[in-house]
Amino acid sequence: MLKIGHRGASGYLPENSISSFRKAIELKADGIELDVHLCKSGEPVVIHDETVDRTTNGKGTVATLTLSQLRSLEIAPGETIPTLEEVLQKLGNDIHYFIEIKAAEAALPVADIMSRYAKQGYGKLHIISFNHEALHMVAKNFKGLSIGASFEEMTDDFAEYARAIGAYTICPNFKSLTAQYLEQARQAELEVIAWTANESADIEMLKELRVDGIISDYPDRL
């Protein structure tokens, strides 16, 4: 079972920061989940929200700010919003990356970076999203990438739907996951990475279901 740090070790350090990602690895996580938007100057940057208001000392919409402008803001003292490439370079190729596309326009630029890094020996790169149209577009344009469809709520046709858009992984809200859904995923040869479980009872339930991975704000609890 993969132990995945949600936005790093976001229960301990600022989410989607280099320090949070490094903390997750220090806590023996097998990998990290991170969120990506496209900034005005075209770089995929690692931040969850459409705006910088909640997670930095600034204000504004990510898509209307250049990388240089984003660099002037701080997530925490001395720490700024990283680009996707910076995260890959600083953390290396020994961990799993679950890269969540938050805005559709980021999908192809992120897939392009992933393909380039895969050629450099990064073999544990996964692109995931709730935007399934964006995932389908990636699947058509970039053969061989690991694609995961995220779900807030599971539906009875999820397995057929996931495979139709080119996904081989599903990332369901753990609260909507049942033994029946897990069996359907197994029959469809879909990997199941559940998010975001933090409480011991929820984590144990997922382990009993034998999911392939769990995403948590506290990767040490896994």
N, C-alpha and C positions, 0 to 999 in steps of 0.2 A: 504494500500500500504506500502510495506517494504521500509525503507530508509537505504541504504547500503553504507558504506564508502569504497571507492575504495582504496585498500591497506592502509586502515585506513582513516585518513583525510589527504590524500597525497597532497592536495592543500595547506596545512598549515605546515606540518611537514614531515620529511623524510619517504618515503614510506616503508611499511612493517616493521615498527619499533614499539616497544611496546608503545612509546609515541604517535605515530600516531594513533594506535588502540584506545588508551585511549582517545585521543582527539575526535575521531569519536563518542565514547559513550558519552562524555561530550557534544557534539553537538546534542545529542538526536537521533543518528542513532540507528536503530533496530538491526544492525549487521554490520559485516565487511566482505570484500572480501580480500583474501590473497593468495599468490603464494608460491608453494612448489617445491623444488628440493631435491634430495637425495645427501648428501655429501659422501666423500670417506669412512668414518667410519660407514656409514649406517643410520645416523639419518636424518629424514625429516626436512629440514631447510627452513625458510621463506625468500625467495628472489625471485625476478621476473626473472632476467637474468640468462643465463647459466654461466656467469662470474661475478666476484665481482667488476670489473673495474669501472662501472658507479656509483654504489651506496655505495662503501666503499673507504677507503684510501689505499686499496691494489690492487693487480692484481692476476689473475688466474682463473681457471675454477672450479666451485663449486664441480663438480663430482671428481676432483682430489685433493681436499683439505679436510683434516679431520676436525671434529668439533673443535678440539683444535686449529688448524691453523686458522679456521674461527673466533674463539673467539679472536684472536690477532688483528683482524681488527675492525675498527669502522665505523658505519653508520653515526654517529654524535658523538660529544664529550661525552664519557662515555656510549655510546650505541652500542651494538654489534648485529650481526645477531641472531635472536632468533630461537629456534627450534619450531616445531609445538606444541609439548607438553607444552613448556613454555608459549606460547600464550594462550592455553586453560586453563592452570592452573592460569595464572595471570588475565585473563579476566572473567573467571567463566562461568556458564551455563545459564545465563539469556539473552544471545544475540544469534543472528543467525551468523553462520560461513559459508561463502561460500569459500571453500578451493579448489583453482584451481591447478590442477596437470599440471606442466610445462614439466616434463620429465616422460616418460612412466614407467621407473623403480621405480618411487616414488609411483605409484598408489596403489599397494597392501600394502606396509608398511603404507601409509597414511590411507587406509581403515581399516587396523588392529587397528591403534590408534583410529580411529573414532568409531569402534565397541566397543572398550574397554571403551571409554569415554561415549558412549551411555548407557552402563550398569551402569555408575556412575551418571546417571541422566541428561546427556547432550542431550537434545532432539531436538536441532535446528542445527544439523550438516548436511551440504550439500557438496558433492564432485562434482566439475565441471571441465570441460576440453574441449579444442579443439581437444584433442587426443581421438577420439571416440572409437577406439579399446581398449584403456586403460580403458575407462568407461565400455565397454561391459565386459571386464575381471573382473572388480570389481563387476558388477552386477551378474555375474555367481558365484563368490566366496564368496560374502558377501550379503546375502539376507537382505532386509529391509533398506539398506542405501538409503538416498535421493540422487539421481543422476541427474545432470544437464548437458545437451549438449550445449556447447558454439558454436556460429556461427558468423563468420565474415560477411558472406552474406547468406541471406535466399534463400531457393529453394522451389519449389512448393511441393516437397515430404518431407519437413522437419519433419512434424508431424509423419508420418508413420515411417520415419527413426529413429526419436528420441525414439519412443516407442519400436522399434525393438532392440535397444541397451540397453533397460532397463531404459531409462530416463523418469522422470515425470516432469521435469523442462527443459525449454530452456532458454539460456542466449544469446540473439542476440545483435549484434551491433545496437544501437538504430536507426542509420541512415538507416538500411535496414528493419526496422519494419513498416508494414502498417496495416491499419484496417483489410484488407483481411487476412493477415497472423495471426493477433491476433484472428480473428474469427475461423480460422482453428485450432489454438492452443486450443481455448475454446472447440471446438467440440471434440478434442482429449483428453480433460481433462489434458492439459499441463499447468503448471504454467509458467508465462513469467516474467523473471527478466532481464531488459534491461541495457546495459552498453554503454559507460560511458558518462552520460549527465551532463554537467556543466553549460550551458547557460540557462537563464530563459525561453527563447522561446522553447527550446528543452524539458525542464522539463515539461512545461505546455502542450506541445503536447503529451507527454507520459501519463500525467495525464488524458488528454481527451480521450486517447485510453483505459484508465483503465487497465494499466499493473499491475501486482501483486507486482512489486518492481522496483526500479531504483538504479543503482550503480553510485556513483558520487565521484569525488575528494573532493567535498565540500558538505558533507552531511547536513549541516545546510541550504543549498539552497533548499532542498527537502521538 
